[in-house]
Amino acid sequence: MVKRIYLILIFAAMAIPTVQQVFQLYKEEPLTGITSTAEKVPFTKENYWNLKWQEGLNAYVNDHFGFRPDFVRAYNQVLFSVFNVSNAPGVVVGKDEQLFIESYIDDYIGRNYIGHDKIEETVDNLRRLQDSLKTIGTDLIVVFAPGKASFYPEFIPDQYLSKKKEVTNYSDYRKSFTEKGVNFIDLNQFFKEKKSDFKYNVYSKYGTHWNHYGMMVALDTIVSYIEHKREINLPHINYDQVKMSSDLKGNDFDIGVLVNTTFGITKDNNPYPVINIDKGEQYSKPDVLIVGDSYWWCLVGDNIPGKIFKTDEYWFYNKDQYIDNGKRNEVSKLDLFETTSNRDVIVLIATEATFYMFPYGFTDNVMKVYCESHDGAIQKELDRLKADPASVERIVASAKENNRTTEQEFKREAYKAFYGKDNGLTQMMDNIRKDSVWMSHISEKAKANNISVEEQLRLDAIWTLEHK
């Protein structure tokens, strides 16, 4: 009888998840964070014989059996509480339960070092583009945001620290930026140096990005740098008043949400500044374009950049264009001259998790606009503009209004004229479009150069006009 009871209990235990899956007798709380589940594969003769249906059914059942979220949380709880590890992809549980994303640690210890030659090439191109943009009055600025691994190395597990290398992407970039004179704001070093001076934490225990106080310290520093660089006064940011709360917002719990344990995680208290931004005619609002990784998201999400800069435009990983916190277009579909030529400042921002990807293809693409050999054509446009009294009067007034030198404004106007319709470029592009063989080659080149077909068409047309 005892054996029969055991057998019945075993079969009941095996059947309960299936009953739950079919009838949903108990409302399950779904897992949080980045989750994906398998979809049903339709039963067809082809799917059956190539085993796709069988494999798909197995994956679907594994992801949808009854009480799966509760079983996952129980398993994760044992890993977290007993073994101090996380089952979430890429999440590292550090000392004192400080959570990290592994890619930050990888750069800190040098595991993803891309090599000195690659870094030197990138920095050389950045300096070349910086100089070219400066001739039209645009400042290119590189910002390295602080990384949690660099800020809290004392919490990184010993098995990672034992593999730390002397040279990393960060150390090599930092040295090369200084040697080659790239406009560089090193917030990573700044945060480490000020670590003991900060009034509040700048990182949440269970977040990977700077918290709301940390991001305001960073923005204040960037604004001060731009003010000094452009000799202007931007709207003043006041964030002295701070409220502490364990009701964490977005990025302050962006790793904790991935852990999914049965009893959850006790959230730490974090500072939330009350932000006041001065307004007035005495302040300038420069046209700033931000290109970078997710660290800028924190500011965009709180709708802060638009209160300080003329526009709130952000190219996320140089892939997607966001304006006022809304996606507008893919960067590859934009006209790079039109979207960059009127900027006062272009900021490239990255943190240690993405240094190996920096600058996300931006430099290579924009160099094709400003750093190719167009000197002869540009000089002709400059000569034409300077010989026209009406153009001179208009450009001098525009330079004064936009706080640029007269020469910078002339160069900017020459670029506009060169890329405009009055130099035969539009006609040349139309002629190329009519040539199917030529357009086929342009499509292949655009794909190889990771730019839009329209941008590659423009570049080919420019080259053809210059080499008639």
N, C-alpha and C positions, 0 to 999 in steps of 0.2 A: 504493500500500500504506500509506504514512504517513497519507494522508487517511482511509483506511478505519479504521485504528487509532484515529485521533482521533475519528472518528464513533462507533466502538464504545465508546470511553471516555466520550464525551458521553452516549450512551444509557444506559450502565451507571451513570453518576453520577446520571442522572435517575431510574433505576429503583430504585436502592438504598434511598432513603427509603420507597418504596412496599413493597418487599420487607420492610423492617424493620417497617413499620406492620402488615402482614398476619401475618408469621411471628414477630415479636419475637425475632430471633436474638441480639440484644444487649440486656442489661438496662439500661434508661435510668434515670438518676437524676432524679427529678422536680424541677421548679422549686420554690423555697421562698417562703414569705411569702404574700401575698394573691394567689392564682391562681384563675382560673375558665376553664373550657373549654366550648365549645359542645356541646350534646347533639344526638343525631340527631333530625331531624324526620320523623315517620312519612309514608310515601308514600300519599297519598290523592288522589282526583280534585280535591277542593277545594284542597288544599295545592299541587297541581301547577299549577292554573290561576291561582291568586293569587300564584304564584312563591315561596311560603314554603318549599316543599320544595327548590327550586333554591338559594335563598339559604342555607337551613339546611345543605344538603350542602356548599356552598362553605365556610361557617364551620367545619363539623365537620372537613373535610379539612385546613383551614388550622391547626386546633388540635391535630390528631392525627397528622400525617404523621411518618414515622420520623425519629428523631434531632432532633426539634424542640427539646427542652430544650438539647441541645448546641449547636445553631445559635443559639438565643437567647442562651446564655451567651457564645458567641464574639462575637456582635454587641455585647452589652453590655460585654464586655471592651474592645473597640476604643473604644467611646464613653467608658468610664471612664478608660482609661489614656492615650488620645491626646487626647481632647477635654474631659476633666474634667467630663463630664455623665453623668447616669443615665437609663436608659430606664424606670425604675420610676415609676409615676404619683405625682406630688406630691413626689418626692425631689429635693433640690437638693444638688449636690456643691459644698461651699464650699472655701475656701482650706485648704491642708494636708490635703485629703481629708476635712475635717470635714463630716459629713452632717447635713442639715436636712430637716424636712418644710416644704413651702412655706407652709402656712397659718400657721406661727409667724412666718415672715418677713413675711407679708402684714400681720399686726397690728403688728409692730414698725415697719414703714415707713408704716403708716396706710392701706394700700390697701383694707382692708375696713372702714373707719370707718363706723359706723352713724349718726352725727350727734349733735350736742349735745342736741337736744330729746328724742330717744329715751333717751339715757343719763340725762338729768335725770328723766324720767318713771319709769324703772326705779329710780333711787336714791330718789326720793320714796316710791315704793311700798315699797321695802325698809325705809326708816326708819319708815313707818307700821306695817308688819307687825312690825318689831322692837319698837316701843313696845307694840303690842297683846299680843305674846307675853310681854313682860316683866311685864305685869299678872298673869300666871298663873305667873311664876317661871321662864320659859324664855328663855334667851339665844340670840338669833340672831346668828351670826358669819359674816362674809364673809372667805374666804381666797383671795387671788390667788397661785397657785403660781408659781414662777419659770419663765420661758420660755427655751428654749435660744437663740433669736435675740437676746433681750435680754441674756442672759448672755455670749454670744460674738459680738457684732456685728463684731468684727475679722475673723471668718472668713466673713462673708456676702459673696457675690460682688458686685463693684462695680456691676454693672448693676441690682442691687436697691437698694443704698445710695444711688445717684444719684437715686432716686425717693422718698426718705424725706420724709414730711410732718411738719410741726411738731406737729400734734394727732393723737393716735391714740385708739383705744378705751381703752387702758390709762391714758394720761395724763389723759383726761377723767374716767374712773371714779375714779381716784385722787384727783383734785382734788375731785370732788363728794362722795365718801365722807367726806373730811375736813371739808368745809364743812357737811355735813348731819348729822354725828355718827353715822354708821353704824359699828358694831363691825367693824373692818377690820384684818386681819393681812396686811401687804404683804410676802409672802415674795419677790416679784420684786425689790423694792428692797433687801430685806435681803440676799439672795444676791449682788446686784451690789456692795453696800457691803463685804461680807465676802470678796469674791472672792480677794483676795491673802492673807487670813488663814486660809483653809481648809487643813487639814493634807493633805487629799486632794482629788482631782477630785470634783466633784459631778455631772458629766455624762460619759457615755461618748462617745468620738469617733464611734461608729456607732449611738448611741441617741438617741431624741428626748425620753424622760422622764428625770427625775432618777435617778441611779444609787442603789444600795442605801445608800451613805453619805449622799448628798444627801437621800434620803427620811427618814432618821433625824434629820438636822439639822432638817428641816422639822417632823417629828412632835414633836420635843422642844420646838420653838418654839410650836407649837399647844397642846401640853399646858401649858406655862408660862403662856400667855395665859388658858386656861380656869381654871387654878388661881388666878390673880390675879382674874379676873372673878367667880368663884364663892366665892373665899376658902376653898378646900379644898386638900388635898394628894392628888394622883393618884399611882399607882405610879411610882416613879422608873425612868427608862430609862438603862441604862448601855451605851454602844456604843464605848468607848474602844479596846478591842482590835480591831484590823483586820487582815485577811488580804488580800494582793494576789493577784489571779488574772486570767489571760487566758481562762479558761474561763467566758465570759460567760453570765449567766443572763438569761432572758426579756427584760425591758425594756432591758437594757444593750446589746442587739444588735437592737433592734426595727426599725431602719432598714437595718442591714447585711444582714438576712435577705431584704430586698426586692431587693437589687442584682443577685444572680444572675450572677456573672462566672465565667469558666472557671477562673481560678486562685484564686478566692476573695479574701477580704480578711484581712490580718493583724490580728488582734484586739489591741486595746490592753489594758494592765494596768488593772484596776479594783479599788477597795477594797470589801471585803465585811466589814462589822462583825460581830463576835460579840455578839449581843444578849442582854442579861440584864435582866429586869424584876423589880424588888423586889415582894414580896408581904407582906401583913400587914394587921391590922385597923386600923392607923393611917392607911391610905390609903382614900380615897373613889374609887368607880368610877361616875361620873355616867352617866346614860342619854343617849347622844349619837347623833343621826341625822346621817349625812353625805349630802349631795346634791351631785353634781358630775360632772366629766368623768373621763377615764381616769387622771389623775395619782394618784387614790386607789387605783386598782387595784393599784399596786405594793405598797402596804401590806397590802391585803386578801389579795393572793396569798401573802404571808408570814405570814398569820394573826396579825398584830400588834394590830390595834385591839381585839379581844376580850379581850386581856390587860390593857388599860388602861381601857377603857370597860365599862359594864354590859352593853351589847349591841354586836355588830358588825353594824350595819345600814347599808346603802349603797344609795342610789337612783341608779343609773347614768343620767346625763343626765335624771333625773326621769322615766324611762321604765320601767325594770325594777328591782324590789326584790330585793336580795341580802342574805341573812342568813347569817353564818358562811361566806361565800364560795360560797354556793349560791343560785341563782335561785329565788325563792319565788312571785312574782306580778308582774303589770303594775301600775305605780303608779296608772294610771287606774281600776283595779278596786278600789283600797283605799278604806276609809272614812278620809278625811283627818283628821277630828277624833279618831277612835280611835287613829290612828297617829302623831299629833303632840302630843296634849294632855298626855301624861305625860313628855315629854322634858325633860331639864334643859338641853340644848344642841342647837341645830340649826346645822350648819355647811354653808355653801354654798361649794364650792371650784371654781375655774376657772383655766385657764392661758391664755396669750395666743392660742393656736390657736382657742379657743372663746369669747373675750370677746364676739364679735358675737352669740352665742347665749345668753349669760348673762342671767338665771338659769334658763334652760331651762323656763320656764313655771311654776316652783314658786311664785313670789310671787303671780302672778295667781290660781292655784288656791286657795292657802291663805288669801289675803285674803278669799275668799268665806266662809270659816268664821269668821275672827276679826275682820274689819274691816268687815263689813256692819253695817247699822243694827239691832243687836239689843239696844241699850242698855236699853230699857225692860223687855224680858223678863228680861235678865240681872239688872237691879236688883231685880226682884220676887223672883228666886231668892235673891239676896243677903240681902234683908230677911227672907225666910222662914228661911234658915239661921241668921242671927244672932239670930233670936227664939226659936230652939230650943236650950235648954241642952245637950241631949245632942249635937247637931250641933256646937255651939261647942267642947265638950270634945274631941270626936273630931278636929275640924279643927285645933285648936291643937296637939294632940299630933302630928298628921300633919305640920304645918308644921315643928315642931322636928326630927322624924325625917328629913325630906327637905331640911333646910337652906334652907327658904323662909320668907318673912315670913308672918305670920298673914293679912294682907290678900291676898297672892298665893294662899294656899291656899284662902281663901274664894272668890276669883274663879275659881279652877280648879274648885272644887266646884260653883259656880253654873253654869259652862259645862257640866259633866257632867250636872247636873240638867236644864238647858235642852235638851240633846241627848238626854236619856234618855227613858224610856217614860212618865214620870209627868206629862208636860206636854201630852199630846194629840198629840205629833208622830207617833208610830207610827200612831195611828188616822187622822190626816190623810193620811199617806202611803198607807195602805191604801185610803182613800176615793178618792184620786187615781188609784191603779192601776186602779180599776174604771171609770174614765172614759177610754175609748179615744182620744177626740179630744184630751183634755188630755195623755195620755201621748205622743201623736204630737208635740205641740208641745214637750214636755219632751225627747224624743229629738233633735229638731232643735236645740234650745238646747244640749244636752249636746255635740253634734257641733261646733257653732259655738264653744263655750267650751273645747273640748278636755278635757272631763272625762267621767267615767262617767255613765250614765243615772241610776244610783242616787244619785250625789252631786247631780246636778241636781234629781232628785225631792225630795231632802231640802231643798235650798235653796228650791224652790217651796213646799214644805209649810211651812217656817219663815216665808216671806213671807206666806203665806195666814193663818197663825195670828196674825201680828202686825198684819195689816190686815183683821181680820174685818169 
